[in-house]
């Protein structure tokens, strides 16, 4: 009976431990908490919210930073794609990564353009910081209001802090 109880407790602990990390994917994102992108050369309509997206992560109580580096091999591309997504990112592991913003869908659906762009890019940076989609109140929630939620939420900060200690 004691062995059975021990086995149940261990099984329960394992399930609990997995739940903590269910919304992170260290195998996908950057192994470093510091990522760099080339300087943004788009017009100010795009540049301002894209710069704000980096600042949004840089202002969190985490170890992560988004910087600019002319020699960065990572890419940040704004273009019109026929797909339905707003943003898309490739794996930073091992890198380099590419983040794409879909100007067609963003222009079509944004009621607050700057907030929408910032929200989409903060979300894509979240993927580079090993965050996965979630149903929590989070920048990583696909159902969030991109016109109003534009910075990492407490849940996102907590999740990033489980990855980069």
ABEGO torsion letter per residue (X at the ends): XAAAAAAAAAAAAAAAAAAAAAABBAAABBABABBBBBBBABBAAAAAAAAAAAAAAAABBBABBBBBBAABABBBBBBBBABABABBBBBAOAOBBBBBBBAAAAAAABABAAAAAAAAAAAAAAAAAGBBBBABBBAABAABBAAABABBBAAAAAAAAAABX
